[in-house]
């Protein structure tokens, strides 16, 4: 929460838009839709699992984690106050407070890629939706990861978000904070960059934001001198 009482930028991005005149926002219907889908994971995650499993040539094996069998994310509801001091009901929206590292490690030691949905369980066993960026940072921090890579629908952090040619290929944490303060980082990139800074503070050495739609973007980012996205790190 900011000093003025308004939600921090990374949480403002989580606020759904309420119908005009309504006072309460809930996500119960969305959770119900998720539960009613066939299979243990939303379709996008199931497609990811199928893609990983299908890459026999590189030994791809994956496992979908979920509430029905194995859950690794635990948390609590996000509670915010609006600028006027009134509480904002986000419904079933939470943030991760604990990650079951042992279970994730066991999958990795076995050569299996765990596919983790961005949802968590609270102390009462209620299912909460979690911003995918913050869920990823929680996992990276718990694992003590060397790198964290965000796949986005833009090519990285830009000086002008409407101009792909203004891509910044590398940023220190201080430079990223200055961009946030100046307003150069806007919209959905705000929670990503703030999540990157938080993750750097927790010991992850480098974070990359790349365009997941670009073919071989991960390989190009990691194994070429300039990369194709934005790399954020502690200091030069």
C-alpha positions in Angstrom: 0.0 0.0 0.0 1.3 3.4 -0.9 1.7 6.2 1.6 -1.4 7.9 0.1 -3.5 4.8 0.9 -3.9 3.8 -2.8 -3.1 0.3 -3.9 0.5 -0.3 -5.1 0.9 -0.5 -8.9 1.5 -4.2 -8.9 -1.8 -4.7 -7.0 -3.7 -2.1 -9.0 -3.1 -4.3 -12.0 -5.0 -7.1 -10.2 -8.1 -5.0 -9.6 -10.9 -6.2 -11.9 -13.3 -3.6 -13.3 -16.6 -3.6 -11.6 -19.9 -3.0 -13.4 -21.0 0.7 -12.8 -22.9 1.0 -9.6 -21.6 -2.2 -8.0 -19.7 -2.2 -4.8 -18.4 -5.8 -4.6 -16.3 -7.8 -7.0 -16.0 -11.6 -6.7 -14.4 -14.3 -8.8 -16.5 -17.2 -7.6 -18.1 -17.7 -11.0 -14.6 -17.7 -12.6 -13.5 -20.3 -10.1 -16.6 -22.4 -10.8 -15.8 -22.3 -14.5 -12.2 -23.5 -13.8 -13.5 -26.4 -11.6 -16.0 -27.5 -14.2 -13.4 -27.9 -17.0 -12.5 -31.4 -18.0 -9.1 -32.4 -16.7 -7.1 -31.2 -13.7 -5.8 -27.9 -15.3 -7.1 -25.1 -17.5 -6.8 -25.9 -21.2 -3.8 -23.6 -21.8 -1.8 -25.5 -19.2 -2.9 -28.9 -20.6 -1.7 -27.7 -24.0 1.6 -26.8 -22.5 1.9 -30.2 -20.9 1.1 -31.9 -24.2 3.8 -29.8 -25.9 6.4 -30.7 -23.4 5.6 -34.4 -23.3 5.6 -34.5 -27.1 9.2 -33.4 -27.4 10.6 -36.9 -27.2 13.7 -35.9 -29.1 14.9 -33.7 -26.2 13.5 -36.0 -23.5 10.6 -33.7 -22.6 8.6 -35.0 -19.6 6.2 -32.9 -17.6 3.6 -33.2 -14.8 0.6 -31.0 -14.3 0.2 -30.0 -10.6 -3.2 -29.2 -9.3 -5.5 -29.1 -6.3 -6.9 -32.6 -6.9 -3.6 -34.3 -6.7 -0.6 -32.2 -5.8 -0.7 -28.5 -4.8 2.5 -26.6 -4.1 1.3 -23.0 -3.7 -0.3 -21.7 -0.5 -1.4 -18.2 0.4 -4.0 -15.8 1.6 -6.5 -13.3 0.2 -5.3 -9.9 -0.8 -6.9 -7.1 1.2 -6.7 -3.6 -0.1 -8.2 -0.2 0.7 -9.4 2.2 -2.0 -8.0 5.8 -2.1 -11.1 6.9 0.0 -10.3 4.4 2.7 -13.1 2.0 1.8 -12.1 -1.7 1.6 -11.9 -3.2 -1.9 -13.4 -6.7 -2.2 -11.2 -8.6 -4.7 -13.2 -11.8 -4.1 -11.1 -14.9 -4.6 -7.8 -13.2 -5.4 -4.8 -14.1 -3.3 -1.0 -14.0 -3.1 1.5 -16.8 -2.3 2.9 -16.9 1.2 4.5 -20.4 1.0 5.8 -22.7 -1.7 6.3 -26.4 -1.3 9.9 -26.5 -2.5 10.5 -30.2 -1.6 7.8 -31.4 -4.0 9.0 -29.2 -6.9 12.6 -30.3 -6.2 11.6 -34.0 -6.3 10.0 -33.5 -9.8 13.1 -31.7 -11.1 15.5 -34.4 -9.7 13.4 -37.0 -11.5 13.8 -35.0 -14.8 10.2 -33.9 -14.9 9.1 -30.4 -15.5 6.3 -29.4 -13.0 3.6 -27.2 -14.6 2.2 -25.1 -11.8 -1.2 -23.3 -12.1 -1.3 -19.7 -10.8 -3.7 -20.5 -8.0 -3.1 -21.2 -4.3 -4.9 -22.7 -1.3 -5.5 -20.6 1.8 -5.6 -21.9 5.4 -9.2 -23.0 5.1 -8.6 -24.9 1.8 -10.2 -22.2 -0.4 -8.9 -21.8 -3.9 -7.6 -18.4 -4.8 -6.6 -16.9 -8.1 -3.0 -15.5 -8.1 -1.4 -13.1 -10.6 0.8 -15.4 -12.7 3.8 -13.1 -12.5 3.8 -13.0 -8.7 3.2 -16.7 -8.5 6.3 -17.2 -10.7 8.4 -14.9 -8.6 7.3 -16.8 -5.4 8.5 -20.1 -7.0 11.8 -18.6 -8.2 12.5 -17.2 -4.7 11.7 -20.4 -3.0 13.9 -22.5 -5.3 16.8 -20.0 -5.1 16.7 -19.9 -8.9 19.6 -18.5 -10.9 17.3 -17.0 -13.5 13.6 -16.2 -13.9 12.2 -15.8 -17.4 8.8 -14.1 -18.1 7.2 -15.0 -21.4 5.1 -12.0 -22.4 3.2 -10.7 -25.5 5.7 -7.8 -25.9 9.4 -8.0 -26.5 10.5 -6.6 -23.1 10.7 -3.3 -21.3 10.4 -0.4 -23.7 11.2 3.3 -23.3 8.0 3.8 -25.3 5.5 0.9 -24.9 4.0 1.6 -28.3 7.4 1.4 -30.1 9.0 -2.1 -30.3 12.2 -0.4 -31.5 12.6 1.3 -28.1 13.4 -2.0 -26.4 15.9 -1.8 -23.5 18.1 -4.9 -23.7 19.5 -4.7 -20.2 18.6 -2.8 -17.0 20.0 -2.7 -13.5 17.6 -2.7 -10.6 18.2 1.0 -10.0 17.6 1.8 -13.6 14.4 -0.2 -13.6 13.2 1.7 -10.5 13.9 5.1 -12.2 11.8 4.0 -15.2 8.9 3.0 -12.9 9.1 6.4 -11.1 9.2 8.3 -14.4 6.1 6.6 -15.7 7.9 5.1 -18.7 6.8 1.7 -17.6 3.0 1.4 -18.0 0.1 -0.9 -17.8 0.7 -4.7 -17.5 4.5 -4.2 -17.5 4.4 -2.5 -14.1 3.7 -5.7 -12.1 6.2 -7.6 -14.1 9.0 -5.1 -13.4 8.1 -4.7 -9.8 8.0 -8.5 -9.5 11.5 -8.6 -11.1 12.8 -6.1 -8.5 11.3 -8.0 -5.6 12.8 -11.3 -6.9 16.3 -9.7 -7.3 16.0 -8.6 -3.6 15.3 -12.2 -2.7 18.5 -13.6 -4.3 17.6 -14.5 -7.9 20.5 -13.1 -9.9 18.9 -12.3 -13.3 15.4 -11.9 -14.7 14.5 -11.9 -18.4 11.3 -10.6 -20.0 10.9 -11.9 -23.5 8.2 -12.3 -26.2 6.9 -15.8 -25.9 5.4 -15.6 -29.4 8.8 -15.3 -31.1 10.2 -18.6 -32.3 13.1 -19.8 -30.2 13.0 -16.6 -28.1 14.3 -18.3 -25.0 17.3 -19.7 -26.7 18.0 -16.4 -28.5 17.8 -14.5 -25.2 20.1 -16.8 -23.2 22.6 -17.9 -25.8 23.2 -14.7 -27.9 25.3 -11.7 -26.8 22.5 -9.1 -27.0 19.4 -11.3 -26.6 15.9 -10.5 -27.8 14.3 -9.2 -24.7 15.1 -7.3 -21.5 17.5 -8.6 -18.9 17.2 -7.1 -15.4 20.0 -7.7 -12.8 21.3 -6.2 -9.6 24.2 -3.9 -10.7 26.7 -3.5 -13.5 
